[in-house]
Amino acid sequence: MSDEGTSVYATRSMKKRASPSSEALKPPASKKYRSVLGEITNSPELASAPKKPKIESPKEKEEDLKTEIDVSAVDPVRCAYSPSMYKHLRKLEIEARNRPLYGYLEKVQNRITEHMREVLVDWLVEVAEEYKFVSDTLYLTVSYIDRYLSSHIISKNKLQLLGVACMFIASKYEEICPPRVEEFCYITDNTYKIEEVLEMERHVLKFLNFEIYTPTTKNFLRIFARAAQENSKSSDLRFEFLGGYLAELSLLDYCCVQFLPSVIAASAVFLSRFTVQPEVHPWSWDLQCYSGYRPSDLQNCILVLHDLQLNKRGSNSRAIRDKYMRAKFKCVATFSSHSEIPALYFEPSTKC
């Protein structure tokens, strides 16, 4: 990267590949079925025989798009132990080992800038799209990067190496068929050798003490998005994709490092509801009780996300916006929002 961090990484100009190595990455012909956490329950009310993969009709294919954002087939409110699970996630997210140091660019790094970090994350979004990663992989990757940079000084020419090593680790944790290390070298236009990627991977894993799971915004977004539509007859894909879009925008902004993942997720749900139905209070009593957050608790984060949605800073990072402009995601990146959020919406919700 240049001193200003304006260089664009290799994926920007990637050509579609048809190499044998790419073919090897394709999942096997028989579709694997991965259970989501919410489907595993010991609740007598919800327990049932293991679910088998469903053969979908063309009309049902649209439902597949909910995979990234839908919480699960299980109602979190009815799940016998979901409050305990939520409490556990909230406890984990505030532990020091799972949190980056806010202000680490000023306090720890002396060569890395906010813009360089933004360029890296924007490029990693493209990599995630290139390999069709689940969004959990992207969130984990950025978490590793921020936490590592909070305590380790690295040179600017190693920032991309850190990014691919962190995504390599995250993909092995989240993906069914993660790419091989050779692929991660390839996407950097072979800027780094296999040995360098593996060495950086070892450094990151040692730093993490091999505890590679941490709650991310995505975990909380699934819960809050489901709770927000609890009384709806059918889920609104626009709302769910919009929440995912706003949450991913937070990954680009260094300012969002200060917020807990649950706060970002709750703020994304608040802003999604405001965008879709601006005349209705975005934060219901149920959401307030279930999340434990009042609108005033979320105000600072909501305003930051709102600025990102309106692109008030004029950012040139396009990967996330282009991703959510596609019909697959209901073109939610094109949705307009009011320039101001009424102050009364930050007052505590009251039960009807």
Buried (B, 14 or more C-beta within 10 A) or exposed (E): BEEEBEEEBBBEEBEEEEEEEBEEBEEEEEEEEEEEEBBEBEEEEBEEEEEEEEEEEEEEEEEEBBEBBBBBEBBBEEBEEBEEBBEEBBEBBEEEEBBBBBEBBEEBBEBBBBBBBBBBBBBBBBBBBBBEBBBBBBBBBBBBBBBBBBEBEBEBEBBBBBBBBBBBBBBBEBBEEBBEBEBBBBBBEEBBEEEBBBBBBEBBBEBBEEEBEBBBBBBBBBBBBBBBBBEEEEBBBBBBBBBBBBBBBBBBBBBBBBBBBBBBBBBBBBBBBBBBEEEEBBBBEBBBEBBEBBBEBBBBBBBBBBBBBEEEEEBEBBBBBEBBBEEEBBEBBEBEBEEEBEEEBBEEBEEE
